[in-house]
Amino acid sequence: MNTPKEVNTYCPKCQSHQVHAVSLYKAGKRRALAKGERAHELREKKGYGGQKFPRQRKFAKVTKKQTLRLKCKSCGFMRHKKGIRLKKLIIV
């Protein structure tokens, strides 16, 4: 799917429609010392290490939800647009 580099949409900080720069959201690196990560590591080490859940043999979904990151050109406020399911996102 082709998406324009700039789009005119509502900015909650400016409280008006402004031009926004469009980019693809990518999750950052997970922190190894975060509480959830440490708890997960502990669970992995405990016990005999059997299968915790049934193994998924056939994938139901062939695409992932892509989230758009919108940055306001006037104030620099960034917000995310809800992810849409598509195979390929091209920012033109």
N, CA, C and O of each residue as an XYZ file, in Angstrom:
368
protein
N       0.844     -1.178      0.000
C       0.000      0.000      0.000
C       0.891      1.244      0.000
O       1.849      1.326      0.768
N       0.581      2.182     -0.838
C       1.327      3.433     -0.916
C       0.721      4.467      0.019
O      -0.496      4.650      0.052
N       1.584      5.146      0.784
C       1.155      6.188      1.717
C       1.970      7.440      1.443
O       3.177      7.339      1.224
N       1.347      8.635      1.446
C       2.121      9.860      1.209
C       3.065     10.168      2.373
O       2.807      9.778      3.512
N       4.179     10.883      2.070
C       5.158     11.256      3.101
C       4.576     12.262      4.080
O       4.904     12.259      5.266
N       3.708     13.122      3.562
C       3.069     14.138      4.405
C       1.568     14.039      4.256
O       1.049     13.816      3.162
N       0.864     14.211      5.393
C      -0.589     14.120      5.373
C      -1.152     15.218      6.274
O      -0.575     15.532      7.315
N      -2.268     15.792      5.871
C      -2.909     16.842      6.659
C      -3.945     16.204      7.571
O      -4.961     15.687      7.106
N      -3.679     16.243      8.893
C      -4.588     15.621      9.853
C      -4.586     16.404     11.154
O      -3.802     17.338     11.323
N      -5.463     16.024     12.074
C      -5.661     16.752     13.327
C      -4.493     16.540     14.291
O      -4.044     15.412     14.495
N      -4.007     17.633     14.879
C      -2.962     17.576     15.901
C      -3.590     17.935     17.243
O      -4.105     19.042     17.397
N      -3.558     17.017     18.230
C      -4.189     17.304     19.519
C      -3.497     18.420     20.293
O      -4.140     19.097     21.096
N      -2.189     18.628     20.067
C      -1.471     19.677     20.790
C      -1.802     21.062     20.225
O      -2.044     22.009     20.974
N      -1.808     21.163     18.888
C      -2.163     22.432     18.225
C      -3.683     22.655     18.247
O      -4.150     23.785     18.103
N      -4.428     21.602     18.421
C      -5.900     21.594     18.400
C      -6.451     22.123     17.073
O      -7.464     22.821     17.025
N      -5.747     21.763     16.006
C      -6.204     22.121     14.669
C      -5.556     21.171     13.671
O      -4.648     20.418     14.021
N      -6.022     21.209     12.435
C      -5.437     20.372     11.396
C      -4.107     20.965     10.944
O      -4.016     22.150     10.625
N      -3.078     20.120     10.921
C      -1.743     20.542     10.516
C      -1.154     19.483      9.581
O      -1.673     18.372      9.474
N      -0.068     19.847      8.914
C       0.641     18.889      8.061
C       1.504     18.007      8.966
O       2.226     18.509      9.827
N       1.422     16.698      8.763
C       2.184     15.732      9.556
C       3.119     14.928      8.649
O       2.754     14.584      7.525
N       4.319     14.631      9.138
C       5.252     13.752      8.436
C       4.914     12.320      8.819
O       4.714     12.026      9.998
N       4.848     11.429      7.844
C       4.459     10.040      8.076
C       5.683      9.139      8.035
O       6.491      9.214      7.109
N       5.816      8.280      9.052
C       6.878      7.271      9.056
C       6.317      5.993      9.670
O       5.237      5.992     10.259
N       7.057      4.925      9.523
C       6.620      3.633     10.033
C       7.142      3.448     11.445
O       8.331      3.645     11.693
N       6.265      3.071     12.383
C       6.657      2.864     13.770
C       7.393      1.540     13.905
O       6.950      0.514     13.387
N       8.507      1.572     14.598
C       9.271      0.356     14.863
C       9.547      0.306     16.355
O      10.024      1.280     16.938
N       9.242     -0.845     16.980
C       9.440     -0.995     18.418
C      10.921     -0.948     18.747
O      11.746     -1.470     17.998
N      11.258     -0.323     19.869
C      12.644     -0.198     20.288
C      13.161     -1.491     20.900
O      12.435     -2.478     21.018
N      14.425     -1.462     21.282
C      15.067     -2.625     21.885
C      14.518     -2.819     23.303
O      14.356     -1.853     24.049
N      14.235     -4.072     23.667
C      13.705     -4.367     24.996
C      14.829     -4.282     26.026
O      15.963     -4.676     25.756
N      14.491     -3.754     27.232
C      15.474     -3.624     28.296
C      15.613     -4.953     29.033
O      14.619     -5.500     29.512
N      16.803     -5.463     29.127
C      17.043     -6.768     29.743
C      16.800     -6.747     31.248
O      16.482     -7.782     31.834
N      16.944     -5.579     31.885
C      16.790     -5.495     33.338
C      15.407     -5.043     33.778
O      15.193     -4.782     34.962
N      14.467     -4.947     32.849
C      13.099     -4.588     33.214
C      12.465     -5.742     33.989
O      12.835     -6.900     33.790
N      11.506     -5.432     34.877
C      10.934     -6.455     35.769
C      10.328     -7.614     34.992
O      10.545     -8.773     35.344
N       9.575     -7.318     33.942
C       8.934     -8.360     33.152
C       9.935     -9.275     32.469
O       9.736    -10.488     32.402
N      11.015     -8.687     31.962
C      12.059     -9.474     31.295
C      12.739    -10.409     32.284
O      13.017    -11.565     31.964
N      13.010     -9.898     33.510
C      13.666    -10.711     34.534
C      12.763    -11.858     34.971
O      13.221    -12.986     35.155
N      11.472    -11.559     35.136
C      10.515    -12.585     35.535
C      10.409    -13.669     34.470
O      10.300    -14.853     34.789
N      10.440    -13.261     33.205
C      10.357    -14.207     32.092
C      11.577    -15.117     32.098
O      11.456    -16.328     31.913
N      12.756    -14.530     32.312
C      13.991    -15.317     32.366
C      13.929    -16.339     33.494
O      14.344    -17.486     33.323
N      13.408    -15.921     34.651
C      13.307    -16.800     35.801
C      12.382    -17.979     35.507
O      12.683    -19.117     35.866
N      11.261    -17.700     34.856
C      10.306    -18.756     34.498
C      10.929    -19.738     33.528
O      10.670    -20.939     33.601
N      11.752    -19.231     32.617
C      12.407    -20.088     31.628
C      13.381    -21.047     32.310
O      13.497    -22.206     31.914
N      14.086    -20.557     33.343
C      15.107    -21.358     34.016
C      14.516    -22.410     34.947
O      15.113    -23.468     35.142
N      13.340    -22.128     35.528
C      12.731    -23.044     36.497
C      12.196    -24.297     35.822
O      11.866    -24.286     34.636
N      12.112    -25.390     36.599
C      11.458    -26.600     36.123
C      12.292    -27.376     35.124
O      13.499    -27.171     35.003
N      11.633    -28.261     34.419
C      12.320    -29.147     33.477
C      12.317    -28.603     32.048
O      12.899    -29.213     31.151
N      11.673    -27.473     31.837
C      11.718    -26.823     30.531
C      10.847    -27.468     29.485
O      11.248    -27.579     28.326
N       9.637    -27.904     29.879
C       8.695    -28.464     28.915
C       8.021    -27.369     28.117
O       8.312    -26.188     28.304
N       7.125    -27.755     27.232
C       6.384    -26.796     26.424
C       5.358    -26.091     27.298
O       4.529    -26.745     27.930
N       5.404    -24.759     27.339
C       4.495    -23.996     28.199
C       3.114    -23.850     27.572
O       2.116    -23.654     28.266
N       3.076    -23.947     26.266
C       1.803    -23.746     25.561
C       1.839    -24.583     24.289
O       2.920    -24.931     23.813
N       0.681    -24.911     23.734
C       0.676    -25.721     22.526
C       1.417    -25.021     21.381
O       1.199    -23.833     21.142
N       2.265    -25.726     20.695
C       3.043    -25.161     19.607
C       2.138    -24.879     18.411
O       1.335    -25.721     18.008
N       2.284    -23.684     17.854
C       1.469    -23.300     16.711
C       2.137    -23.830     15.448
O       3.230    -23.395     15.083
N       1.482    -24.759     14.795
C       2.083    -25.406     13.632
C       1.725    -24.699     12.324
O       2.516    -24.692     11.381
N       0.524    -24.102     12.272
C       0.083    -23.422     11.056
C      -0.303    -21.989     11.411
O      -1.138    -21.769     12.289
N       0.292    -21.034     10.744
C      -0.013    -19.643     11.051
C      -1.338    -19.238     10.429
O      -1.598    -19.504      9.256
N      -2.165    -18.595     11.228
C      -3.472    -18.164     10.758
C      -3.361    -16.858      9.967
O      -4.086    -16.633      8.998
N      -2.438    -16.011     10.407
C      -2.327    -14.696      9.781
C      -1.049    -14.616      8.950
O       0.003    -15.104      9.362
N      -1.152    -14.002      7.788
C      -0.007    -13.874      6.887
C       0.576    -12.465      6.904
O       1.626    -12.216      6.312
N      -0.109    -11.539      7.586
C       0.369    -10.156      7.636
C       0.453     -9.684      9.084
O      -0.127    -10.289      9.986
N       1.195     -8.578      9.291
C       1.270     -7.955     10.605
C       0.640     -6.576     10.512
O       0.564     -5.982      9.436
N       0.188     -6.074     11.664
C      -0.394     -4.739     11.680
C       0.731     -3.709     11.678
O       1.596     -3.725     12.554
N       0.717     -2.822     10.698
C       1.713     -1.766     10.585
C       1.150     -0.502     11.217
O       0.040     -0.086     10.887
N       1.902      0.109     12.121
C       1.473      1.333     12.791
C       2.186      2.529     12.182
O       3.402      2.501     11.994
N       1.433      3.584     11.873
C       2.014      4.797     11.307
C       2.348      5.776     12.421
O       1.578      5.930     13.370
N       3.496      6.440     12.309
C       3.903      7.450     13.274
C       3.759      8.812     12.606
O       4.404      9.084     11.594
N       2.917      9.659     13.171
C       2.662     10.984     12.597
C       3.354     12.050     13.445
O       3.147     12.116     14.657
N       4.178     12.885     12.801
C       4.876     13.968     13.499
C       4.407     15.299     12.950
O       4.516     15.565     11.753
N       3.883     16.135     13.837
C       3.367     17.443     13.434
C       4.522     18.324     12.979
O       5.549     18.409     13.652
N       4.349     18.984     11.826
C       5.395     19.835     11.255
C       5.545     21.143     12.027
O       6.628     21.728     12.045
N       4.457     21.614     12.673
C       4.531     22.909     13.347
C       5.023     22.799     14.793
O       5.844     23.613     15.217
N       4.544     21.814     15.559
C       4.931     21.730     16.971
C       5.821     20.524     17.288
O       6.423     20.472     18.361
N       5.911     19.563     16.378
C       6.782     18.412     16.600
C       6.153     17.307     17.428
O       6.832     16.346     17.788
N       4.857     17.424     17.739
C       4.161     16.406     18.540
C       4.008     15.132     17.718
O       3.604     15.172     16.556
N       4.341     13.989     18.346
C       4.253     12.713     17.637
C       3.116     11.878     18.199
O       2.918     11.806     19.412
N       2.377     11.252     17.300
C       1.343     10.324     17.731
C       1.279      9.169     16.762
O       1.771      9.257     15.637
N       0.669      8.079     17.206
C       0.570      6.879     16.392
C      -0.827      6.735     15.822
O      -1.819      7.000     16.502
N      -0.898      6.319     14.581
C      -2.179      5.995     13.962
C      -2.350      4.489     14.061
O      -1.422      3.727     13.792
N      -3.538      4.072     14.445
C      -3.813      2.665     14.694
C      -3.368      1.798     13.520
O      -3.534      2.160     12.355
N      -2.806      0.659     13.858
C      -2.238     -0.228     12.847
C      -3.264     -0.817     11.906
O      -4.370     -1.175     12.312
N      -2.886     -0.912     10.643
C      -3.729     -1.547      9.647
C      -2.988     -2.762      9.112
O      -1.763     -2.741      8.994
N      -3.711     -3.803      8.792
C      -3.112     -5.052      8.364
C      -2.778     -4.996      6.882
O      -3.673     -4.912      6.041
N      -1.489     -5.044      6.563
C      -1.087     -5.070      5.161
C       0.266     -5.726      5.022
O       1.063     -5.758      5.959
N       0.514     -6.258      3.814
C       1.765     -6.987      3.583
C       2.946     -6.034      3.437
O       4.007     -6.271      4.015
N       2.775     -4.968      2.677
C       3.891     -4.058      2.417
C       3.412     -2.627      2.462
O       2.390     -2.290      1.864
N       4.156     -1.768      3.179
C       3.832     -0.359      3.287
C       4.948      0.439      2.635
O       6.108      0.336      3.033
N       4.595      1.231      1.635
C       5.566      2.060      0.917
C       5.198      3.526      1.149
O       4.103      3.962      0.791
N       6.124      4.284      1.752
C       5.880      5.709      1.967
C       6.443      6.462      0.772
O       7.656      6.507      0.563
N       5.546      7.053     -0.008
C       5.920      7.711     -1.271
C       5.975      9.214     -1.085
O       6.271      9.943     -2.031
